[in-house]
Amino acid sequence: MSAIVRLLLIVVTWAVATGHADANNQFDFDDSPEDLLFQDIPIVISSTRTERSALDVPNAVTVITARDIKESGAATIEEILHWIPGLDVMRLSKGDVSTSMRGFNSVPATTLLVMIDGRTAYLDFFGNVFWEALNVTVHDIERIEFVRGPGSVLYGASALLGTVNIITKDPRDLSSVYSYTGMGSTTRHQSNTFASTAGPLALKASFEYRSLDDFRNTVTPPDPLVSRSRDTTGFRGRLGNATLDYLFEDGARLTVAGGRSRATNQTAFLNQTLDQNDATTEFGRLRYTDGPWQVQAFYTENEQDIKQSVHLGIFPSFFLTYDFFASTADLEIQRELELG
């Protein structure tokens, strides 16, 4: 083996090793050894529903921080979830993703609870989580906490295998305007966040549009015979949300949030059927914290309009339409006690 080949192998091996270490340990090599040794232990809330050090909770917890997300360049939540050990992320179509614990894959995945700021995003009626329609932008995420193992005692039946809690950023920690734009041959992504703070009052508003492939099949309901190009199937997602936060002089805090998202997904099956799923989700959340007391109430409303065109050989195409509506309301009152 020539010296040049040996040198190339050494360079490639070093590049792969450093990249692997950075992806798994999630640190910059600009950090000094002392910085790496004395990193702050993350504070998590998903394991016990109270703020605790990750070393003091009885579960295995993975925390993905905003810094990790920024350095990764990820544009979607499902891209971030690929980093979590023990979590399987299965893409079923351009707009449909299923997640489950390794070894318990199923469609739909009904045993992994997903929350946004403590508000469940699990659709009880449909038995799954519509990841592409979650009303949160990647750049608004402060951290993602993944708790392995059963959490049904704290969260109910949906948390049988684990819990994913997406925690968004405080409006006070954001710059005034943040904008992200991405574009490819078949992909477009536009995300904007506006934040402002005036004394005890803080406001945040986010908007996002994302598409995968174009929709050239203009028939409604879509007809599988109209177009067989790759653009027959695709995804479009739009969302908007706002958060209003007020900090009282005595330390109490009131947060009001709400938003709406809409996703359109087209999926073709074996050139015989073409499904178009229009999903709309609206939510409202109120949280009040005062010392050991915490009160939270939220309401989620989900509506899905499914149009299916079917073509069977020589028979003419026919259309099937399904309309689903589901809503979830929740009220939680919590007080933390320290016993000896």
C-alpha positions, 0 to 999 in steps of 0.5 A: 500500500502506497504512502499516499493511500495510507495518508488518505485512509488516516484522514478519512478515518479521523474525519469519520471518528470526529464526526461520530464523536460530535454526533453522539456526545453533542459537543464542539471540539472547540470546548476545552477538556475542563468545559467537557468535564464540568458540563451542566447536568440537564434539568428534566421534568418529564420523568417525575413532572417536577424539575429534577436533575437527570442524575436524580430521576429513576428513568433513562432520559435523553435530552436534545438541546436547542444547541444540538438542534442548531448545529445539526441543521435539522429542519423537521422534528422527525429528523431530530428523533433519529438521534434518540437511542432506542427510538425507531422512526419509520417514514410511511409516506412523504407526510406520514411518520410513525415512531415507536420503541425499538422492538415494538414497531406498529402502525399506528404507534399507540404506546408512545406518548408525545407532548408539547409543553406538557400538552398531549399531542396524541390523537386518541380517536385515531390512535397515533400522532400526526408528526407532520401536523404538530404545531411547533417549529424546529427553531422554537424548541428549547429541548426534547426530553425522551423518557424510556420505559413505562410512564402510565402512572404519571400520564396514562395508557398512551405512555406505556413504552415511553414519553417524548416531551417537546419543550418550546423556548421562553419568549424572553430568550428569543431574538426579536425576529428569526427567519429560516428559508430552505428550497430544493428541487421538490422541497420548500420550507419557510419558518418565521418567529417574532418575539417581543418583551415589554416589562413583565409581558412577553409575546411570541408568534411563529409561522411555518410553511413546508412542502415535499413535491408539488401537487400536479394532480388537480382532480378533487378527489384525486384520480390515480389515472390523471398523473403517474409522475412523482408529483402525484403524491406529496405533502404540504403543511402550514402552521401558526401559533402564539404565546403570551406570557406574564410574570407577576411581581411575586414570582407567579407566572401566567402563560396563554398559548394557542395555534392552528395547523393544517397538513395535506398529504397525498399517498398512492398505493400500487397505482390503484388508489390515491388517498388525500388526507386534509388534517386540521388541528387547533389548540389552546393552553393556559398554565399558571404557576405559583411556587409549588402550585401549578394549574394547566388546562388545554383543549385540542381539536382535530378534524380529518377529511380523507378522500380516496379514489379507487381504480379496479382494472376495467371498472371506472374510478370511484371515490370514497370520503371519510370525515373524522372529528375528535377533541380532547380537554384536560385540566390538571392541578399539581402541588409539589410537597417535600417530605423530609 
